Amino acid sequence: MASITVKQKEAKTITFTITSDGSAVDVSSAVLSFQVKENKDDAAVISKTDEDFDKTSASSGIVTLNLSDTDLDLEAITYTAELKTVFEASVNIDKSVDIEFIVQDAVID
């Protein structure tokens, strides 16, 4: 399982490279979403939609997502995140991946 580590209340840009069988997938026409939950069946503590992604390099399978300091105002624990990729020609989720989302304590002076 992939993992992402962030610090409490510190903005973070996350870059995702979407592949299939080791090759980059053109996701420029795909609809992306990203959610972070304490447990898989809980309500999302972070929820991002397609409009939140920078798809400048999506034709090469690369997208970025900015999480603000407010987004990351979370308890310092390990969450479960999910990145979903849905292609317009399909009503099914074509790709979905679970990610270990680790929030570390902020450094306090």
Beta strands, then each sheet from edge to edge (+ up, - down):
strand 1: 2-7
strand 2: 12-17
strand 3: 19-20
strand 4: 23-24
strand 5: 30-37
strand 6: 44-48
strand 7: 53-54
strand 8: 62-67
strand 9: 78-87
strand 10: 95-104
sheet 1: 1+ 10+ 9- 5+ 6-
sheet 2: 2+ 8- 7+
sheet 3: 3+ 4-
end
